[in-house]
Amino acid sequence: MATLKFGIKAHSENPTKTVVEARNFKIIVDEPKNLGGTDDGPNPVEYVLAAFAGCLNVVGHLVAREMDIPLRGIEIEMEGDLDPAKFMGKDTEERAGYKEIRVSLKPDADAEEETLQAWMTAVKARCPVSDNLANATPVKVTLK
């Protein structure tokens, strides 16, 4: 299968607010007021969780269809822990990103526990966002 390419364009509207264009969609990224933002949208690390949840939903339904599981929906709860010290410019060995992300999937399906475990294993293995979070992805940032 051919490689797909995805891209976005973005610009800063103020020091905390970014307007992102993805295809024909505008996405607002902002910080909450307690972090100096205007709270006009989720912040970047919340969008990471949202992207992960969206990907799990798509892959979950795809895998269920392939496994002939009648999936009516999926409830997804997700949270992660990060230490803001490095982000705030403090000298620390802590990483800037999430230390851990915890995900709970609750499929609305009539299927045996063993079948749902196999479904979840396949979903985790095939979700591109999960793969990007769990494995190092080369990132190249350039200055124009």
C-alpha positions in Angstrom: 0.0 0.0 0.0 1.3 3.5 -0.8 2.4 5.8 1.9 -0.1 8.5 2.9 1.1 12.0 3.7 -0.8 14.2 6.1 0.0 17.9 6.8 -1.2 21.0 8.5 -0.5 24.7 8.5 -0.6 26.9 11.6 0.0 30.4 12.8 0.1 32.0 16.2 -2.7 34.4 17.0 -1.2 35.3 20.3 1.6 33.8 22.6 -0.7 30.9 23.7 -3.2 30.6 20.9 -2.5 28.8 17.6 -4.8 28.5 14.7 -4.3 25.2 12.8 -5.6 24.4 9.3 -6.1 20.7 8.7 -7.6 20.1 5.2 -10.7 22.4 5.3 -10.9 22.5 9.2 -9.7 25.2 11.6 -8.5 23.9 14.9 -7.9 26.3 17.9 -5.1 25.3 20.2 -4.8 27.4 23.4 -3.8 27.2 27.0 -6.2 27.4 29.9 -6.3 30.7 31.8 -4.3 29.3 34.8 -1.4 28.7 32.3 -1.6 32.2 30.8 -3.9 31.4 27.9 -7.3 32.7 26.7 -8.9 29.2 27.0 -10.3 29.3 23.5 -9.5 25.7 22.9 -7.8 22.6 24.3 -4.1 22.8 24.8 -1.5 20.8 22.9 -1.3 17.9 25.3 -5.1 17.6 25.5 -5.1 17.4 21.7 -2.6 14.5 21.9 -5.1 12.6 24.1 -8.0 13.6 21.8 -6.1 12.4 18.7 -5.3 9.1 20.5 -9.0 8.7 21.4 -10.1 9.5 17.9 -7.6 7.0 16.4 -8.7 4.2 18.9 -12.3 4.8 17.9 -11.6 4.5 14.2 -9.3 1.5 14.5 -11.7 -0.1 17.1 -14.6 0.0 14.7 -12.4 -1.2 11.8 -11.1 -4.2 13.7 -14.5 -5.0 15.1 -15.9 -5.1 11.5 -13.1 -7.4 10.4 -13.7 -9.7 13.4 -17.5 -9.7 12.9 -18.0 -8.1 16.3 -21.3 -6.1 16.3 -19.8 -2.9 17.9 -22.4 -0.2 18.7 -19.9 2.2 20.1 -16.8 2.7 22.4 -16.5 4.7 25.5 -12.9 6.0 25.9 -11.5 7.5 29.1 -7.9 8.7 29.0 -5.6 10.6 31.2 -1.9 11.3 31.4 0.7 12.7 33.8 3.4 15.1 32.9 5.7 17.3 34.9 5.7 20.9 33.5 9.2 21.7 34.9 11.0 21.3 31.6 8.3 23.1 29.7 8.6 26.0 32.2 12.4 26.2 31.5 13.6 24.5 34.7 16.8 22.4 34.7 15.5 18.9 35.1 16.1 15.4 33.9 12.3 14.9 33.6 11.0 14.6 30.1 8.7 17.4 28.8 6.0 15.0 27.6 3.7 12.6 29.3 5.3 10.1 31.7 2.4 7.8 31.2 -1.0 7.7 29.5 -3.7 5.5 30.9 -6.5 4.4 28.6 -9.8 2.6 29.4 -11.8 1.2 26.5 -15.4 0.2 27.1 -16.8 -1.4 23.9 -20.6 -1.6 23.5 -20.7 -5.0 22.0 -22.2 -8.5 22.5 -19.0 -10.5 22.6 -17.1 -12.9 24.9 -14.3 -11.5 27.1 -11.7 -13.5 25.2 -12.9 -12.0 21.9 -12.9 -8.5 23.3 -9.3 -9.0 24.6 -8.2 -10.1 21.1 -10.0 -7.1 19.7 -8.2 -4.7 22.1 -4.8 -6.3 21.3 -5.4 -5.7 17.6 -6.6 -2.2 18.2 -3.5 -1.3 20.3 -1.2 -2.8 17.7 -2.8 -1.1 14.7 -3.5 2.4 16.0 -1.1 4.9 14.3 -1.3 7.4 17.1 -0.7 4.8 19.7 2.4 3.7 17.7 3.6 7.3 17.5 3.3 7.7 21.3 4.8 4.3 22.2 7.8 4.5 19.8 10.3 7.1 18.9 9.4 8.8 15.6 12.1 10.9 13.9 11.1 14.5 14.0 12.9 17.2 12.0 12.4 20.8 12.9 13.9 23.4 10.6 14.1 27.2 10.7 13.0 29.2 7.6 
